[in-house]
Amino acid sequence: MRLTRDEVIEAASVIGGRVRRTPVVEAAPGVWLKLECLQHSGSFKVRGAFNRMLAADLPAAGVIAASGGNHGLAVAYAARALGIRAEIFVPEVCAPVKIAGLRALGAQVVVTGAIYADALDASRKRAAETGALELHAYDQREVVAGQGTLALELEQQVPGLDTIVVAAGGGGLAGGVRAAFGGEVVVVEPELIPTVHAALSAREPVGVDVSGVGADALGASRAGLIGLEVLQDRVTSVLVTDEAIAEARRTLWSEHRVVAEHAGAAAFAALQSGRWVPRAGATTAIVVCGSNTDPSTLA
């Protein structure tokens, strides 16, 4: 059964008061930025983390997650707010600023493996040993529904919204947005990590190589089934270069004073690079999805 808008609405009621209603700013006529980079823990991921935890009976062993960084930060933030233990497995490509953030939130951090998939395998073995509740970064129903709540906010914040543009790793955010929103959804990925793009072409998850500037946050080598099922229809898939992502990140800072990590700027890169052009007269929202980065690298 495909994820539904009603499930996203229910998630919004569950996490209400736990997450920020992040602001939107108009970057150009008809183009709005949804600043999830200002969300608790620095990304949209806290929406799904809270929804998953609040829907479960939390065990004494706490929670466990594998992450490129942002999902782990969200789980650690939510766990601290709920007074439970969090153990986070991250791959070696995880940015040092994210590892430091995890430890500052009180999580136990395990660095293992070259990419996200390696950390996921290790986290699942550990969860089986301890009985901790697993929070998958993008392929659990409650997580995907929680991520989609930002689309409900956008509908209220941007009258006449036609299009939402999001970056994708494993497809959790994109799937949640697609389930919640009736208009056009544009899914943006780096050329070097075409995870959802490849899955949409094959109509099933397929393995892809992971590399490039977005590898820590968009480094899923295989799309999630829950998001992919929703994304089979009515989406536009766009690939952008690492150079375009880096340039978009610089522009967000220099022209809008918005701090974004590389993955957080990927959706904006589709517009700025011309890889995706909005329809004439359309109203578009671009999700700036993460800010967990070293500020000294913005200039």
Backbone torsions as a table, in degrees:
resi	resn	phi	psi	omega
1	MET	NA	125.9	-178.6
2	ARG	-67.3	146.7	174.2
3	LEU	-59.4	139.4	-174.5
4	THR	-115.2	162.5	175.2
5	ARG	-61.4	-35.9	179.2
6	ASP	-60.9	-36.2	177.7
7	GLU	-67.2	-35.8	177.0
8	VAL	-68.6	-40.4	176.7
9	ILE	-61.6	-41.8	177.3
10	GLU	-63.0	-41.4	177.9
11	ALA	-60.3	-39.9	179.1
12	ALA	-60.7	-37.5	179.1
13	SER	-71.5	-32.4	-179.4
14	VAL	-70.4	-43.6	-173.7
15	ILE	-93.5	-0.2	179.0
16	GLY	-55.4	131.8	-177.3
17	GLY	88.2	-13.2	178.8
18	ARG	-97.4	-26.6	-177.2
19	VAL	-120.1	160.7	178.0
20	ARG	-82.3	143.9	166.7
21	ARG	-84.8	94.5	-171.1
22	THR	-71.5	149.4	-175.0
23	PRO	-77.3	165.0	169.4
24	VAL	-119.9	147.1	174.9
25	VAL	-131.5	147.1	-180.0
26	GLU	-87.3	113.7	-178.9
27	ALA	-83.8	-27.7	178.9
28	ALA	-161.5	164.3	179.5
29	PRO	-53.7	119.8	178.4
30	GLY	81.2	1.9	-180.0
31	VAL	-122.8	117.7	-177.1
32	TRP	-114.6	146.7	175.0
33	LEU	-105.1	125.3	173.9
34	LYS	-93.1	112.1	-168.4
35	LEU	-90.1	69.2	173.6
36	GLU	-69.8	-9.9	172.4
37	CYS	-64.5	-15.7	177.6
38	LEU	-97.1	6.6	179.8
39	GLN	-72.3	157.1	171.7
40	HIS	-49.9	137.9	-179.3
41	SER	70.1	2.6	172.2
42	GLY	88.2	7.5	176.8
43	SER	-161.1	169.5	179.0
44	PHE	-63.3	-15.5	-170.0
45	LYS	-60.3	-24.4	-177.8
46	VAL	-65.7	-24.0	177.7
47	ARG	-60.8	-52.0	179.6
48	GLY	-68.5	-35.1	-179.8
49	ALA	-63.0	-46.9	178.8
50	PHE	-64.5	-42.2	-177.5
51	ASN	-63.7	-41.3	178.4
52	ARG	-64.4	-45.8	-176.3
53	MET	-69.3	-41.1	-176.6
54	LEU	-73.6	-16.4	178.4
55	ALA	-90.3	-5.6	-172.8
56	ALA	-114.5	161.6	167.1
57	ASP	-85.6	109.6	-172.6
58	LEU	-77.0	123.8	-177.9
59	PRO	-76.8	163.6	178.6
60	ALA	-62.4	-27.6	179.8
61	ALA	-73.1	-9.9	178.1
62	GLY	85.3	-148.2	-175.6
63	VAL	-124.2	158.1	-179.5
64	ILE	-140.1	145.4	-178.9
65	ALA	-153.0	152.1	167.8
66	ALA	-107.7	144.8	-172.0
67	SER	-161.6	151.1	166.9
68	GLY	-77.7	-9.7	177.8
69	GLY	147.1	-55.3	-172.9
70	ASN	-69.7	-42.3	176.9
71	HIS	-63.1	-41.6	178.0
72	GLY	-61.3	-42.7	177.0
73	LEU	-61.3	-40.5	179.2
74	ALA	-65.7	-44.1	178.5
75	VAL	-63.2	-43.2	179.5
76	ALA	-63.8	-40.2	178.6
77	TYR	-63.7	-48.6	-178.4
78	ALA	-65.3	-39.6	179.3
79	ALA	-63.0	-43.1	178.2
80	ARG	-62.8	-40.8	179.7
81	ALA	-64.0	-32.2	-178.0
82	LEU	-95.2	-1.6	175.8
83	GLY	74.0	35.0	179.7
84	ILE	-125.6	164.8	-176.9
85	ARG	-80.1	143.6	176.7
86	ALA	-130.8	134.0	174.7
87	GLU	-121.9	124.7	-172.9
88	ILE	-121.0	127.3	176.3
89	PHE	-102.4	126.6	-179.3
90	VAL	-128.3	149.5	177.0
91	PRO	-79.6	171.0	-178.1
92	GLU	-65.5	-20.4	179.1
93	VAL	-79.4	-5.2	-180.0
94	CYS	-60.5	132.6	-178.0
95	ALA	-65.1	139.1	179.3
96	PRO	-54.9	-35.2	-179.8
97	VAL	-64.0	-30.9	178.8
98	LYS	-76.0	-38.9	176.7
99	ILE	-63.3	-42.6	177.2
100	ALA	-61.9	-39.9	179.3
101	GLY	-64.9	-39.0	177.9
102	LEU	-61.1	-45.4	-179.4
103	ARG	-67.9	-35.5	178.1
104	ALA	-64.9	-28.2	178.2
105	LEU	-83.8	-0.4	175.7
106	GLY	91.1	8.7	-179.8
107	ALA	-79.8	149.6	168.2
108	GLN	-83.6	126.8	-173.2
109	VAL	-112.3	131.7	175.0
110	VAL	-120.8	118.7	177.7
111	VAL	-96.7	119.2	-175.4
112	THR	-154.4	138.0	174.2
113	GLY	82.2	162.7	-176.1
114	ALA	-81.0	-35.2	-175.6
115	ILE	-134.2	175.0	-177.2
116	TYR	-54.6	-42.3	-177.1
117	ALA	-58.8	-35.0	177.8
118	ASP	-66.9	-43.9	178.5
119	ALA	-64.1	-36.2	179.0
120	LEU	-63.6	-45.0	178.7
121	ASP	-59.3	-44.6	-178.9
122	ALA	-65.7	-39.1	-178.9
123	SER	-66.6	-36.2	-179.6
124	ARG	-69.2	-36.7	175.1
125	LYS	-64.1	-42.2	179.7
126	ARG	-66.4	-40.5	178.9
127	ALA	-62.0	-38.5	178.6
128	ALA	-65.1	-32.7	179.5
129	GLU	-74.1	-39.4	-169.9
130	THR	-99.4	-22.7	-174.5
131	GLY	82.5	11.4	178.2
132	ALA	-68.0	152.0	177.5
133	LEU	-76.6	125.1	179.4
134	GLU	-84.2	134.6	172.2
135	LEU	-116.2	104.4	178.7
136	HIS	-73.8	144.3	-174.9
137	ALA	-66.3	-28.7	-174.2
138	TYR	-153.6	3.7	-175.9
139	ASP	-131.1	45.8	167.7
140	GLN	-127.1	140.3	-172.2
141	ARG	-58.1	-46.0	-178.5
142	GLU	-65.7	-35.2	178.7
143	VAL	-65.8	-48.6	-178.2
144	VAL	-64.2	-41.6	177.9
145	ALA	-62.2	-40.0	178.7
146	GLY	-62.6	-42.5	179.3
147	GLN	-61.6	-35.4	-177.8
148	GLY	-66.9	-13.4	-178.5
149	THR	-63.8	-21.6	178.3
150	LEU	-67.1	-27.2	177.3
151	ALA	-68.3	-36.3	176.9
152	LEU	-62.8	-40.8	176.7
153	GLU	-62.1	-43.8	-178.5
154	LEU	-61.4	-38.2	178.4
155	GLU	-59.5	-34.5	178.9
156	GLN	-80.5	-32.3	-173.9
157	GLN	-84.5	-29.2	-175.6
158	VAL	-122.0	94.7	-179.6
159	PRO	-59.5	138.9	178.4
160	GLY	71.3	24.4	-177.5
161	LEU	-62.3	128.1	-179.7
162	ASP	-102.7	-35.6	-167.6
163	THR	-140.8	138.6	170.6
164	ILE	-119.5	130.7	-179.4
165	VAL	-111.7	123.9	-177.3
166	VAL	-132.4	149.6	169.8
167	ALA	-81.0	155.6	-179.8
168	ALA	-132.6	140.9	168.3
169	GLY	-111.1	-85.4	175.3
170	GLY	-91.3	-7.4	175.7
171	GLY	99.7	8.6	-179.3
172	GLY	-68.0	-48.9	178.0
173	LEU	-63.9	-47.7	-178.8
174	ALA	-59.8	-42.0	179.5
175	GLY	-65.8	-41.6	177.7
176	GLY	-63.4	-41.2	178.1
177	VAL	-65.8	-43.5	179.6
178	ARG	-61.6	-39.7	-179.8
179	ALA	-65.9	-33.9	-173.8
180	ALA	-88.5	-27.2	-166.1
181	PHE	-112.4	133.5	-177.4
182	GLY	-87.3	-10.6	-178.3
183	GLY	-89.1	-158.7	-178.5
184	GLU	-77.2	139.5	174.0
185	VAL	-121.8	125.9	178.0
186	VAL	-109.3	125.0	-176.5
187	VAL	-107.5	120.6	-173.6
188	VAL	-113.2	134.7	177.5
189	GLU	-139.2	156.4	171.6
190	PRO	-66.4	146.4	175.2
191	GLU	-57.2	-31.6	-177.3
192	LEU	-81.2	-7.1	177.2
193	ILE	-139.9	69.3	-174.9
194	PRO	-85.2	53.1	-169.4
195	THR	-62.4	-55.5	-179.2
196	VAL	-71.2	-39.1	178.6
197	HIS	-55.7	-47.0	-179.8
198	ALA	-66.0	-39.3	-179.8
199	ALA	-66.8	-38.9	178.2
200	LEU	-65.0	-38.8	178.9
201	SER	-65.9	-40.0	-178.6
202	ALA	-85.5	-13.9	-174.7
203	ARG	61.2	28.7	173.8
204	GLU	-167.3	156.9	178.4
205	PRO	-61.7	135.3	175.4
206	VAL	-133.9	152.5	-180.0
207	GLY	-76.1	139.7	175.1
208	VAL	-130.0	157.0	173.1
209	ASP	-73.4	152.9	-177.1
210	VAL	-123.6	122.8	175.9
211	SER	-163.0	175.7	174.6
212	GLY	95.3	-175.6	-170.8
213	VAL	-69.0	-21.5	-179.4
214	GLY	-97.2	10.9	-170.3
215	ALA	-63.9	-30.8	-177.3
216	ASP	-72.1	-40.4	-174.8
217	ALA	-101.5	-25.3	-179.0
218	LEU	-115.3	28.2	-168.4
219	GLY	-92.0	24.8	175.2
220	ALA	-70.9	127.9	-179.1
221	SER	-86.4	-8.1	179.7
222	ARG	-147.0	133.0	-178.3
223	ALA	-69.2	152.7	175.8
224	GLY	-79.9	148.4	-177.5
225	LEU	-70.1	-36.3	-175.7
226	ILE	-66.1	-49.4	178.1
227	GLY	-65.5	-42.2	-176.7
228	LEU	-62.5	-37.7	179.8
229	GLU	-59.5	-40.8	179.7
230	VAL	-73.8	-32.5	-173.8
231	LEU	-82.1	-2.1	-178.1
232	GLN	-62.1	-24.9	-176.1
233	ASP	-124.5	148.6	168.5
234	ARG	59.9	43.4	172.7
235	VAL	-132.7	153.7	173.0
236	THR	-112.7	125.1	-179.4
237	SER	-101.5	128.2	-176.1
238	VAL	-129.8	137.0	175.6
239	LEU	-112.2	139.2	-179.3
240	VAL	-127.8	155.3	-179.9
241	THR	-79.9	159.7	174.2
242	ASP	-60.6	-36.1	179.7
243	GLU	-64.1	-39.9	178.3
244	ALA	-66.2	-37.7	177.6
245	ILE	-64.1	-45.7	179.7
246	ALA	-62.5	-39.8	179.2
247	GLU	-68.2	-39.7	177.7
248	ALA	-62.7	-40.3	178.1
249	ARG	-61.3	-44.1	178.4
250	ARG	-64.3	-40.4	-179.6
251	THR	-65.9	-42.6	178.4
252	LEU	-56.8	-37.0	179.4
253	TRP	-78.0	-49.1	-172.2
254	SER	-71.5	-34.4	-175.7
255	GLU	-101.4	-24.9	-175.0
256	HIS	-123.2	-6.4	-177.8
257	ARG	56.1	39.1	176.1
258	VAL	-105.1	124.8	178.6
259	VAL	-87.8	121.3	179.5
260	ALA	-137.1	142.2	168.5
261	GLU	-75.8	173.5	-176.9
262	HIS	-59.4	-48.1	179.3
263	ALA	-60.5	-36.5	-179.6
264	GLY	-65.7	-21.4	-179.1
265	ALA	-97.9	-2.3	-173.0
266	ALA	-62.3	-41.2	-179.3
267	ALA	-64.1	-41.6	178.2
268	PHE	-64.1	-31.9	179.5
269	ALA	-62.2	-32.6	179.5
270	ALA	-61.8	-41.4	178.9
271	LEU	-72.8	-49.5	-174.4
272	GLN	-64.4	-36.1	-178.0
273	SER	-80.9	-11.8	-177.5
274	GLY	82.8	5.2	176.4
275	ARG	-65.7	-26.5	174.5
276	TRP	-134.6	133.6	-178.7
277	VAL	-122.1	125.0	-179.7
278	PRO	-67.3	152.6	176.5
279	ARG	-63.8	147.8	-179.8
280	ALA	-58.4	128.5	178.1
281	GLY	81.6	-2.3	-178.2
282	ALA	-77.4	152.6	174.4
283	THR	-105.8	124.3	-170.0
284	THR	-122.8	140.7	171.3
285	ALA	-118.3	128.6	178.5
286	ILE	-109.6	125.3	-177.3
287	VAL	-86.4	117.5	170.9
288	VAL	-91.4	102.5	-157.6
289	CYS	-96.5	-6.8	-179.8
290	GLY	-161.0	147.7	-177.6
291	SER	-130.3	17.2	-177.6
292	ASN	-83.6	87.2	-173.2
293	THR	-148.8	164.7	175.8
294	ASP	-82.7	113.3	-176.1
295	PRO	-59.0	-25.4	-177.9
296	SER	-68.5	-13.0	-179.7
297	THR	-94.0	4.2	-175.7
298	LEU	-79.4	-30.6	-174.5
299	ALA	-73.4	NA	NA
